[in-house]
């Protein structure tokens, strides 16, 4: 929708969405002099994948984890090692992603590949990449290990995200075991066309035991070449972070072992089987078989971890960018870098600022950026300062929180989740929340009450007032005066309550009875919200007293109302007419003093009802009905005054005393 601002003396402004979008700066000085200010609230999130119902779990579950992280952050400044808690937090995020992926897989299986599940397939692709990047980030920046030797964790990363070889190996092992149990001398698994592909696949992922088990299924497993291969694999040194062996000692063992394997390869020990020989060349770290390894890899980072496993098993994280560059060139990807490749390279280069900037461009509309940034911020990995010593990390952290919270608050059912994120980026978050809460559609009273609760807890009084006014006017348009008044009282807006009180009085004038009497009879101190509401409340009280037969108290209240100047002008005659039944009652209701007060009110009203056209003109005559009412009131007051003077001036009891010929 085109948005345009047209102000006299100012240039027009159009935002994106018009057929010919154009942006023209509005002169700041002119706006300032005119007292004009504006706040732009973007609602460009209609196509967010997070708004799809099948992605709702990702949003809701991750919000709970995010809030747990904020509680944890309160303890970070107290010192101590919080690494295990932060690692647990990261894994909670990854488990949420995995659960959502499994749900999507189930949905796709149930309904097929077309229709609505074309979106699901797209979501799977997005979440797969998110999980891959998050896992790598966790290895490099959250689960930091002693000595900074990361290859064992990188191999786990590859195994988790590329499980095809391991699954095929499990099938081959199961089938081979069944054949042996069935009485076959050997399993003969090499007859499977994917046997050797699977052997190499598990080998380059560091699954040495699985590799040995698969080789044992070969028909020639008892041959010398296979026996020697098994010995080499069984004696292969494997570095364990907490194994008690220093990197220096391990490297010495590794060099000796690999030299022995290389010697056997060169001596032709494995030459009887070309596939086995290829396997052992890979194990020996032969650089000439890189192409063979590459053919078993889907991505360049698989090739990187595979070559490192057999050439530099104790590689440090700060060397990974160098090896990544070599792997990309060997894989032929250096001139065709995809977004995912770029993110992985940036992580390996420890360029976290650019990582977050790239994540903000991803298709998940900020979910990944905000949660990963928050995790890295809690881990203290975003210690970024500019040339002026400004904490860029804090600004970046707050920026992604603001963007994500704003996006969620634009959604009809996720807006409460957005509040949780804006809460943790003060003061801008509170300011933005004030604007967004006021703009949230009030589709029900339940939502309105929830918004009021949120605003009240954060001392956003303007939001509470706005919500109450909107709900009051909605109820008023629906002719629900009682509900409208209840909302108006919450808003504490005197003008609005005055207006509604007038509507109640108008309804009484037309129908002769009040709406929502339960509310009006129980206003209590709320009636002090405005003068008109005070009058309405007291007037309702008068009717209740009159109905209950408490005429003396009702009369006293009526005199008090008339003398207080609270009644609107168009209602004073009605009140005076309602004194007539009390004036004509058998018992004396009004004292002589009260009767004088009523007479004064009648004379003042009569004077107001006879306005002067000009100083030299006579008063306009009253209409006949009004004149007749005034005469009736005056006659009743005269009779009551005579009766009151007689009773109050003597000891005559107040019973059935009436003056008859009073004019």
C-alpha positions as CSV (number, residue, x, y, z in Angstrom):
1,X,0.0,0.0,0.0
2,X,1.3,3.5,-0.9
3,X,1.9,5.7,2.1
4,X,2.1,9.4,1.6
5,X,2.5,12.3,3.9
6,X,1.4,15.7,2.6
7,X,2.0,18.7,4.8
8,X,1.6,22.2,3.6
9,X,5.1,23.6,3.1
10,X,6.7,20.2,3.2
11,X,7.7,17.8,0.5
12,X,5.7,14.6,0.0
13,X,7.2,11.3,1.1
14,X,6.5,8.0,-0.4
15,X,7.7,4.7,0.9
16,X,8.5,1.4,-0.9
17,X,5.4,-0.1,-2.4
18,X,4.3,2.5,-5.0
19,X,4.7,1.9,-8.7
20,X,7.4,4.6,-8.9
21,X,8.9,4.6,-5.5
22,X,10.6,7.8,-4.6
23,X,12.2,9.0,-1.4
24,X,12.4,12.7,-0.7
25,X,13.9,14.1,2.5
26,X,11.6,16.2,4.7
27,X,13.4,19.3,5.9
28,X,14.2,18.7,9.6
29,X,14.3,22.3,10.6
30,X,10.8,23.0,9.2
31,X,9.4,19.9,10.8
32,X,10.9,21.0,14.1
33,X,9.5,24.5,13.9
34,X,6.0,23.0,13.2
35,X,6.3,20.6,16.0
36,X,6.0,17.6,13.7
37,X,7.5,14.2,14.5
38,X,6.8,10.7,13.1
39,X,7.5,7.1,13.9
40,X,7.7,4.5,11.1
41,X,6.6,1.0,12.0
42,X,7.4,-1.5,9.4
43,X,5.0,-4.4,8.7
44,X,7.0,-6.1,5.9
45,X,7.0,-9.5,7.5
46,X,3.9,-11.0,6.0
47,X,5.8,-13.8,4.2
48,X,8.0,-14.9,7.1
49,X,8.4,-18.7,7.3
50,X,8.0,-18.4,11.0
51,X,4.4,-17.4,10.6
52,X,3.5,-20.8,9.0
53,X,1.7,-23.0,11.6
54,X,4.1,-25.9,11.0
55,X,7.0,-23.6,12.2
56,X,5.2,-22.3,15.3
57,X,7.0,-24.8,17.5
58,X,10.3,-23.3,16.5
59,X,9.3,-19.9,17.6
60,X,7.6,-20.8,20.9
61,X,10.1,-23.4,22.1
62,X,13.1,-21.2,21.3
63,X,11.6,-18.3,23.2
64,X,11.7,-20.4,26.4
65,X,15.3,-21.3,25.8
66,X,16.1,-17.6,25.1
67,X,14.6,-16.6,28.4
68,X,16.6,-19.3,30.2
69,X,19.7,-17.8,28.7
70,X,18.8,-14.4,30.0
71,X,18.4,-15.8,33.5
72,X,21.8,-17.5,33.1
73,X,23.3,-14.1,32.0
74,X,22.5,-12.7,35.4
75,X,25.0,-15.1,36.9
76,X,27.8,-14.7,34.4
77,X,29.2,-11.6,36.0
78,X,29.6,-13.4,39.3
79,X,32.6,-15.4,37.8
80,X,33.1,-19.1,37.7
81,X,33.0,-21.5,34.8
82,X,29.6,-21.3,33.1
83,X,30.8,-23.2,30.0
84,X,28.7,-26.3,30.7
85,X,25.5,-24.3,31.2
86,X,26.1,-22.4,27.9
87,X,26.8,-25.6,26.1
88,X,23.6,-27.1,27.4
89,X,21.8,-24.0,26.2
90,X,23.2,-24.3,22.7
91,X,22.3,-28.0,22.6
92,X,18.7,-27.1,23.6
93,X,18.5,-24.8,20.6
94,X,19.8,-27.6,18.4
95,X,17.3,-30.1,19.8
96,X,14.5,-27.6,19.1
97,X,15.6,-27.4,15.4
98,X,15.9,-31.2,15.2
99,X,12.4,-31.7,16.6
100,X,11.0,-29.2,14.1
101,X,12.8,-31.0,11.3
102,X,11.4,-34.4,12.4
103,X,7.9,-32.9,12.5
104,X,8.3,-31.6,9.0
105,X,9.6,-34.9,7.7
106,X,6.6,-36.7,9.2
107,X,4.3,-34.1,7.6
108,X,5.9,-34.6,4.2
109,X,5.6,-38.4,4.5
110,X,1.9,-38.1,5.3
111,X,0.9,-35.8,2.5
112,X,3.4,-36.3,-0.2
113,X,5.7,-34.0,-2.0
114,X,3.2,-31.6,-3.6
115,X,0.6,-29.1,-2.4
116,X,1.2,-27.5,0.9
117,X,4.2,-29.5,1.6
118,X,6.2,-27.8,-1.1
119,X,6.6,-25.2,1.6
120,X,7.6,-27.9,4.1
121,X,10.4,-29.1,1.8
122,X,11.7,-25.6,1.6
123,X,11.5,-25.3,5.4
124,X,13.5,-28.5,5.8
125,X,16.2,-27.1,3.5
126,X,16.4,-23.9,5.6
127,X,16.5,-25.7,9.0
128,X,19.0,-28.2,7.7
129,X,21.4,-25.4,6.9
130,X,20.7,-23.6,10.2
131,X,21.4,-26.8,12.2
132,X,24.6,-27.4,10.2
133,X,25.9,-23.8,10.9
134,X,24.8,-23.8,14.6
135,X,26.5,-27.1,15.2
136,X,29.8,-25.8,13.8
137,X,29.5,-22.6,15.7
138,X,29.0,-24.6,18.9
139,X,32.1,-26.6,18.3
140,X,34.3,-23.5,17.5
141,X,32.9,-21.0,20.0
142,X,30.9,-22.6,22.8
143,X,32.3,-26.1,23.5
144,X,35.9,-24.9,23.6
145,X,38.3,-27.8,24.4
146,X,41.7,-27.8,26.0
147,X,44.5,-27.3,23.5
148,X,42.1,-26.0,20.9
149,X,42.3,-29.3,18.9
150,X,38.9,-29.4,17.2
151,X,39.2,-32.2,14.6
152,X,37.5,-34.9,16.7
153,X,34.5,-32.6,17.1
154,X,34.5,-31.7,13.4
155,X,34.4,-35.3,12.5
156,X,31.3,-35.7,14.8
157,X,29.8,-32.7,13.0
158,X,30.3,-34.3,9.6
159,X,29.0,-37.7,10.8
160,X,25.8,-36.1,12.2
161,X,25.0,-34.1,9.1
162,X,26.1,-36.6,6.5
163,X,24.9,-40.0,7.9
164,X,24.3,-41.8,4.6
165,X,27.5,-43.9,4.7
166,X,26.9,-44.9,8.3
167,X,23.3,-45.9,7.6
168,X,24.5,-48.0,4.6
169,X,27.2,-49.6,6.7
170,X,24.7,-50.5,9.4
171,X,22.6,-52.2,6.7
172,X,25.6,-54.1,5.3
173,X,26.6,-55.3,8.7
174,X,23.1,-56.5,9.5
175,X,22.8,-58.3,6.2
176,X,26.3,-59.9,6.6
177,X,25.5,-61.1,10.1
178,X,22.4,-62.7,8.9
179,X,24.3,-64.5,6.1
180,X,26.8,-65.8,8.6
181,X,24.1,-67.0,11.0
182,X,22.5,-68.7,8.0
183,X,25.6,-70.9,7.6
184,X,27.5,-69.1,4.8
185,X,31.2,-69.3,5.2
186,X,31.7,-65.6,4.5
187,X,29.3,-62.7,4.3
188,X,30.3,-61.8,0.8
189,X,29.2,-58.2,1.3
190,X,31.5,-56.9,-1.5
191,X,28.9,-58.1,-4.0
192,X,26.8,-55.1,-3.0
193,X,27.5,-52.4,-5.6
194,X,27.9,-49.8,-2.8
195,X,30.2,-51.9,-0.6
196,X,33.5,-50.1,-1.3
197,X,31.8,-46.7,-1.5
198,X,30.5,-47.3,2.0
199,X,33.9,-48.5,3.3
200,X,35.5,-45.3,2.1
201,X,32.6,-43.3,3.3
202,X,32.9,-44.4,6.9
203,X,36.7,-44.3,6.8
204,X,36.9,-40.7,5.8
205,X,34.5,-39.8,8.6
206,X,36.9,-41.4,11.1
207,X,34.8,-44.5,11.8
208,X,37.7,-46.9,12.1
209,X,35.8,-49.7,13.9
210,X,33.1,-49.6,11.3
211,X,35.7,-49.8,8.5
212,X,37.3,-52.8,10.1
213,X,33.9,-54.5,10.5
214,X,33.0,-53.9,6.9
215,X,36.3,-55.3,5.7
216,X,35.7,-58.4,7.7
217,X,32.5,-59.0,5.6
218,X,34.6,-59.3,2.5
219,X,35.0,-62.8,1.1
220,X,38.8,-62.5,1.2
221,X,38.8,-61.2,4.8
222,X,41.2,-64.0,5.8
223,X,43.7,-63.1,3.1
224,X,47.0,-61.6,4.1
225,X,46.2,-58.2,2.5
226,X,43.0,-57.9,4.5
227,X,44.7,-59.2,7.7
228,X,47.5,-56.6,7.4
229,X,44.9,-53.9,6.7
230,X,43.1,-54.8,9.8
231,X,46.3,-54.7,11.9
232,X,47.0,-51.2,10.5
233,X,43.6,-50.0,11.3
234,X,43.5,-51.6,14.8
235,X,46.8,-50.0,15.8
236,X,45.9,-46.6,14.4
237,X,46.5,-43.9,17.0
238,X,43.4,-41.8,17.7
239,X,43.6,-38.6,19.5
240,X,41.2,-38.1,22.4
241,X,40.9,-34.7,24.0
242,X,40.7,-36.1,27.5
243,X,42.8,-39.3,26.8
244,X,45.8,-38.1,28.8
245,X,48.2,-38.0,25.9
246,X,49.8,-34.7,25.0
247,X,49.6,-33.5,21.3
248,X,53.4,-33.8,21.1
249,X,53.5,-37.5,22.2
250,X,50.5,-38.3,20.0
251,X,52.1,-36.7,16.9
252,X,55.2,-38.8,17.4
253,X,53.1,-42.0,17.7
254,X,51.1,-40.9,14.6
255,X,54.2,-40.3,12.5
256,X,55.7,-43.7,13.3
257,X,52.4,-45.5,12.7
258,X,51.7,-43.8,9.4
259,X,55.3,-44.4,8.2
260,X,54.7,-48.1,8.8
261,X,51.5,-48.0,6.8
262,X,53.1,-46.1,4.0
263,X,55.9,-48.6,3.8
264,X,53.5,-51.5,3.5
265,X,51.6,-49.7,0.7
266,X,54.8,-49.1,-1.2
267,X,55.9,-52.7,-0.7
268,X,52.6,-53.8,-2.4
269,X,51.2,-55.6,0.6
270,X,47.7,-54.5,-0.5
271,X,48.2,-54.7,-4.2
272,X,46.1,-57.9,-4.6
273,X,42.9,-55.8,-4.2
274,X,42.8,-52.4,-5.9
275,X,39.9,-51.1,-3.7
276,X,41.7,-52.2,-0.5
277,X,44.9,-50.6,-1.7
278,X,43.0,-47.3,-2.3
279,X,41.7,-47.5,1.3
280,X,45.2,-48.0,2.7
281,X,46.6,-45.2,0.6
282,X,44.0,-42.9,2.1
283,X,45.0,-44.1,5.5
284,X,48.7,-43.5,4.8
285,X,47.9,-39.8,4.0
286,X,48.9,-40.2,0.3
287,X,48.1,-36.8,-1.3
288,X,47.7,-38.4,-4.7
289,X,44.3,-39.9,-3.8
290,X,42.6,-36.6,-3.0
291,X,40.5,-37.0,-6.1
292,X,39.3,-40.4,-4.9
293,X,38.4,-38.9,-1.5
294,X,36.6,-36.0,-3.2
295,X,34.4,-38.4,-5.2
296,X,33.1,-39.7,-1.9
297,X,32.3,-36.2,-0.5
298,X,29.2,-34.2,-1.0
299,X,30.7,-30.9,0.2
300,X,34.1,-29.4,0.4
301,X,34.1,-29.3,4.2
302,X,33.8,-33.1,4.2
303,X,36.9,-33.2,2.1
304,X,38.6,-30.9,4.5
305,X,37.9,-33.0,7.6
306,X,38.8,-36.2,5.7
307,X,42.2,-35.0,4.6
308,X,43.0,-33.5,8.0
309,X,42.1,-36.7,9.7
310,X,44.8,-38.6,7.8
311,X,47.4,-35.7,7.5
312,X,47.1,-33.4,10.5
313,X,44.9,-34.9,13.2
314,X,45.9,-32.4,15.9
315,X,45.1,-29.3,13.8
316,X,44.2,-26.1,15.8
317,X,41.1,-24.1,15.1
318,X,43.1,-21.0,14.0
319,X,44.6,-23.1,11.1
320,X,41.2,-24.2,9.7
321,X,40.7,-21.3,7.4
322,X,43.9,-22.2,5.6
323,X,42.8,-25.8,5.1
324,X,39.3,-24.7,4.1
325,X,40.8,-22.6,1.3
326,X,42.7,-25.6,0.0
327,X,39.7,-27.9,0.3
328,X,37.5,-25.5,-1.6
329,X,40.0,-25.3,-4.5
330,X,40.4,-29.1,-4.5
331,X,36.6,-29.5,-4.6
332,X,36.3,-27.0,-7.4
333,X,34.1,-24.6,-5.4
334,X,36.4,-21.6,-5.1
335,X,34.8,-19.8,-8.0
336,X,31.2,-20.8,-7.1
337,X,30.8,-19.9,-3.4
338,X,27.3,-20.3,-2.1
339,X,25.8,-18.5,0.9
340,X,26.3,-21.6,3.1
341,X,29.9,-21.9,2.0
342,X,30.5,-18.3,2.8
343,X,29.1,-18.7,6.3
344,X,31.2,-21.7,7.1
345,X,34.3,-19.9,5.8
346,X,33.5,-16.8,8.0
347,X,33.1,-19.1,11.0
348,X,36.4,-20.8,10.3
349,X,38.0,-17.4,10.0
350,X,36.5,-16.3,13.3
351,X,34.8,-13.3,11.6
352,X,31.8,-13.3,13.8
353,X,30.6,-9.8,13.0
354,X,30.2,-10.6,9.3
355,X,28.7,-14.0,10.2
356,X,25.9,-12.3,12.0
357,X,25.4,-9.8,9.2
358,X,25.1,-12.6,6.7
359,X,22.7,-14.5,9.0
360,X,20.3,-11.5,9.0
361,X,19.9,-12.1,5.2
362,X,18.7,-15.7,5.7
363,X,15.2,-16.9,4.9
364,X,14.2,-17.5,8.5
365,X,13.6,-13.8,9.1
366,X,16.0,-13.3,11.9
367,X,15.4,-16.4,14.1
368,X,18.9,-17.8,13.5
369,X,20.6,-14.4,13.8
370,X,19.0,-13.4,17.0
371,X,19.4,-16.6,18.9
372,X,23.0,-17.4,17.7
373,X,24.0,-13.8,18.4
374,X,22.5,-14.0,21.9
375,X,24.3,-17.2,22.6
376,X,27.7,-15.8,21.4
377,X,27.1,-12.7,23.4
378,X,26.5,-14.7,26.5
379,X,29.7,-16.7,25.8
380,X,31.7,-13.5,25.6
381,X,32.7,-14.2,22.0
382,X,31.5,-10.9,20.6
383,X,34.1,-8.7,22.1
384,X,34.1,-6.3,19.2
385,X,35.0,-2.6,19.6
386,X,35.3,0.1,16.9
387,X,38.1,2.7,16.7
388,X,36.2,4.9,19.2
389,X,36.1,2.1,21.8
390,X,32.3,1.7,21.3
391,X,31.0,-1.7,22.2
392,X,29.8,-2.8,18.8
393,X,28.8,-6.2,20.2
394,X,26.3,-4.7,22.5
395,X,24.8,-2.6,19.8
396,X,24.6,-5.5,17.4
397,X,23.0,-7.7,20.0
398,X,20.4,-5.1,20.8
399,X,19.8,-4.5,17.1
400,X,19.0,-8.1,16.2
401,X,16.7,-8.4,19.3
402,X,14.8,-5.3,18.2
403,X,14.3,-6.5,14.7
404,X,13.2,-10.0,15.7
405,X,10.9,-8.8,18.5
406,X,9.3,-6.2,16.1
407,X,8.7,-8.9,13.5
408,X,6.9,-11.2,16.0
409,X,4.8,-8.4,17.3
410,X,3.5,-7.8,13.8
411,X,1.9,-11.2,13.9
412,X,-1.6,-11.7,15.3
413,X,-0.7,-14.7,17.5
414,X,3.0,-14.3,18.1
415,X,3.0,-10.8,19.4
416,X,3.4,-11.9,23.0
417,X,6.5,-13.8,22.1
418,X,7.9,-10.6,20.6
419,X,7.4,-8.8,23.9
420,X,9.8,-11.3,25.6
421,X,12.6,-10.2,23.2
422,X,12.0,-6.5,23.3
423,X,12.1,-6.8,27.1
424,X,15.8,-7.6,26.9
425,X,17.0,-4.6,24.8
426,X,16.3,-1.6,26.9
427,X,15.7,1.3,26.5
428,X,14.9,1.0,22.8
429,X,12.9,-2.1,23.3
430,X,10.5,-0.5,25.7
431,X,10.0,2.5,23.5
432,X,9.3,0.3,20.5
433,X,7.0,-1.9,22.5
434,X,5.0,1.1,23.5
435,X,4.4,1.9,19.9
436,X,3.7,-1.7,18.8
437,X,1.4,-2.5,21.7
438,X,-0.7,0.5,20.9
439,X,-1.0,-0.6,17.3
440,X,-1.9,-4.2,18.1
441,X,-5.4,-5.0,16.8
442,X,-7.8,-5.4,19.7
443,X,-9.8,-8.3,18.3
444,X,-11.2,-9.3,21.7
445,X,-11.5,-8.2,25.3
446,X,-9.2,-11.0,26.3
447,X,-6.4,-9.6,24.1
448,X,-7.1,-6.1,25.3
449,X,-6.8,-7.2,28.9
450,X,-3.6,-9.1,28.1
451,X,-2.1,-6.0,26.4
452,X,-3.1,-3.9,29.4
453,X,-1.4,-6.4,31.8
454,X,1.8,-6.3,29.8
455,X,1.7,-2.5,29.6
456,X,1.0,-2.1,33.3
457,X,3.8,-4.4,34.3
458,X,6.2,-2.2,32.3
459,X,4.7,1.1,33.4
460,X,3.5,2.0,29.9
461,X,0.5,4.1,31.1
462,X,-0.1,5.6,27.6
463,X,-0.7,2.1,26.2
464,X,-3.2,1.3,29.0
465,X,-5.1,4.5,28.3
466,X,-5.1,3.9,24.6
467,X,-6.4,0.4,24.8
468,X,-9.1,1.4,27.3
469,X,-10.3,4.2,25.0
470,X,-10.4,2.0,21.9
471,X,-12.3,-0.7,23.7
472,X,-14.7,1.9,25.2
473,X,-15.5,3.3,21.8
474,X,-15.9,-0.2,20.3
475,X,-18.4,-1.0,23.0
476,X,-20.1,2.3,22.5
477,X,-20.6,1.6,18.8
478,X,-22.1,-1.8,19.8
479,X,-24.5,0.0,22.1
480,X,-23.0,-1.7,25.1
481,X,-23.0,1.4,27.4
482,X,-22.2,-0.5,30.6
483,X,-19.1,-2.2,29.0
484,X,-18.0,1.1,27.5
485,X,-18.2,2.8,30.8
486,X,-16.2,0.0,32.5
487,X,-13.4,0.5,29.9
488,X,-13.6,4.3,30.2
489,X,-13.1,4.1,34.0
490,X,-10.0,2.1,33.4
491,X,-8.7,4.8,31.1
492,X,-9.2,7.5,33.7
493,X,-10.2,9.9,30.9
494,X,-12.6,12.5,32.3
495,X,-13.9,13.7,28.9
496,X,-14.7,10.1,27.8
497,X,-16.5,9.3,31.1
498,X,-18.4,12.6,30.8
499,X,-19.5,11.6,27.3
500,X,-20.7,8.2,28.4
501,X,-22.5,9.6,31.4
502,X,-24.4,11.9,29.1
503,X,-25.3,8.9,27.0
504,X,-26.7,7.1,30.0
505,X,-28.7,10.2,30.9
506,X,-30.0,10.5,27.4
507,X,-31.1,6.9,27.5
508,X,-32.9,7.6,30.8
509,X,-34.6,10.5,29.3
510,X,-35.8,8.4,26.3
511,X,-36.7,5.2,28.1
512,X,-37.3,6.2,31.7
513,X,-34.8,3.7,33.0
514,X,-31.0,3.2,33.2
515,X,-28.9,0.6,31.4
516,X,-26.3,-1.4,33.4
517,X,-27.8,-0.6,36.8
518,X,-25.6,-3.1,38.5
519,X,-22.5,-1.2,37.4
520,X,-24.0,2.2,38.1
521,X,-25.1,1.2,41.6
522,X,-21.6,-0.1,42.5
523,X,-19.4,2.7,41.1
524,X,-18.0,3.5,44.5
525,X,-15.0,5.9,44.3
526,X,-14.9,5.4,40.5
527,X,-17.7,8.0,40.2
528,X,-15.2,10.7,41.1
529,X,-13.5,10.2,37.7
530,X,-15.6,13.1,36.3
531,X,-18.2,15.5,37.5
532,X,-20.8,14.1,35.1
533,X,-20.2,10.6,36.3
534,X,-20.4,11.7,39.9
535,X,-23.9,13.1,39.1
536,X,-24.9,10.0,37.3
537,X,-23.8,7.8,40.2
538,X,-25.7,9.9,42.7
539,X,-28.7,10.2,40.5
540,X,-28.9,6.4,40.3
541,X,-28.6,6.3,44.0
542,X,-31.5,8.6,44.3
543,X,-33.7,6.3,42.2
544,X,-32.7,3.3,44.3
545,X,-33.6,5.1,47.5
546,X,-36.9,6.2,46.0
547,X,-37.7,2.7,44.8
548,X,-36.8,1.3,48.2
549,X,-39.2,3.8,49.9
550,X,-36.5,5.8,51.7
551,X,-38.1,9.0,50.6
552,X,-36.5,11.4,53.1
553,X,-32.9,10.3,52.2
554,X,-33.8,10.4,48.5
555,X,-35.2,13.9,48.9
556,X,-32.1,15.1,50.7
557,X,-29.9,13.7,48.0
558,X,-32.0,15.3,45.3
559,X,-31.6,18.7,46.9
560,X,-27.9,18.1,47.2
561,X,-27.6,17.3,43.5
562,X,-29.6,20.4,42.4
563,X,-27.6,22.7,44.6
564,X,-24.2,21.2,43.6
565,X,-24.5,22.4,40.0
566,X,-23.5,18.9,38.8
567,X,-26.6,18.2,36.7
568,X,-26.3,19.2,33.1
569,X,-28.6,22.1,32.1
570,X,-30.9,19.9,30.0
571,X,-31.4,17.7,33.0
572,X,-32.2,20.2,35.7
573,X,-35.9,20.5,34.8
574,X,-36.2,16.7,34.9
575,X,-34.8,16.7,38.5
576,X,-37.1,19.4,39.6
577,X,-40.1,17.5,38.1
578,X,-39.0,14.5,40.2
579,X,-39.3,16.6,43.3
580,X,-43.1,16.9,42.8
581,X,-44.0,13.4,44.0
582,X,-41.9,14.0,47.1
583,X,-43.4,17.5,47.6
584,X,-46.9,16.0,47.4
585,X,-46.1,13.1,49.7
586,X,-48.3,12.6,52.8
587,X,-45.2,13.0,55.0
588,X,-43.1,16.1,54.9
589,X,-40.0,15.2,52.9
590,X,-38.4,18.6,52.4
591,X,-37.7,21.1,55.2
592,X,-38.4,24.8,54.7
593,X,-34.7,25.4,54.1
594,X,-34.6,22.7,51.5
595,X,-37.7,24.0,49.8
596,X,-36.1,27.5,49.6
597,X,-33.1,25.9,47.9
598,X,-35.4,24.2,45.4
599,X,-37.1,27.4,44.7
600,X,-33.8,29.1,44.1
601,X,-32.9,26.3,41.6
602,X,-36.2,26.7,39.8
603,X,-35.7,30.5,39.5
604,X,-32.2,30.1,38.2
605,X,-33.3,27.5,35.7
606,X,-36.2,29.7,34.6
607,X,-33.8,32.6,34.0
608,X,-31.5,30.4,31.9
609,X,-34.5,29.2,29.9
610,X,-35.4,32.8,29.0
611,X,-32.2,34.1,27.2
612,X,-32.1,37.7,26.0
613,X,-32.0,38.4,22.3
614,X,-30.4,41.8,22.9
615,X,-30.3,44.2,25.9
616,X,-33.5,46.0,24.8
617,X,-35.6,43.0,23.9
618,X,-38.1,41.2,26.1
619,X,-37.6,37.5,27.0
620,X,-38.8,34.9,24.6
621,X,-41.9,33.1,25.8
622,X,-41.4,29.5,27.1
623,X,-43.0,26.7,25.1
624,X,-46.3,25.5,26.6
625,X,-45.1,22.1,28.0
626,X,-42.1,23.7,29.8
627,X,-44.2,26.5,31.1
628,X,-46.7,24.0,32.5
629,X,-44.0,22.0,34.2
630,X,-42.6,25.1,35.9
631,X,-46.0,26.0,37.1
632,X,-46.6,22.6,38.5
633,X,-43.2,22.6,40.3
634,X,-43.8,26.1,41.7
635,X,-47.2,25.2,43.0
636,X,-45.9,22.1,44.7
637,X,-43.0,24.0,46.2
638,X,-45.4,26.7,47.6
639,X,-47.6,24.1,49.2
640,X,-44.6,22.3,50.7
641,X,-43.1,25.5,52.0
642,X,-46.4,26.5,53.8
643,X,-46.7,23.0,55.3
644,X,-43.0,23.0,56.4
645,X,-43.3,26.4,58.1
646,X,-46.3,25.3,60.0
647,X,-44.8,22.0,61.1
648,X,-41.3,23.3,61.9
649,X,-42.8,26.4,63.8
650,X,-45.0,24.3,66.1
651,X,-45.0,21.0,67.8
652,X,-47.4,19.4,65.3
653,X,-46.0,16.0,64.3
654,X,-45.2,15.4,60.7
655,X,-48.3,13.4,59.8
656,X,-50.9,14.0,57.1
657,X,-50.6,17.9,57.4
658,X,-51.4,19.5,54.1
659,X,-52.1,23.1,53.0
660,X,-55.0,23.2,50.6
661,X,-55.5,26.7,49.1
662,X,-52.0,27.7,48.2
663,X,-51.5,29.5,44.9
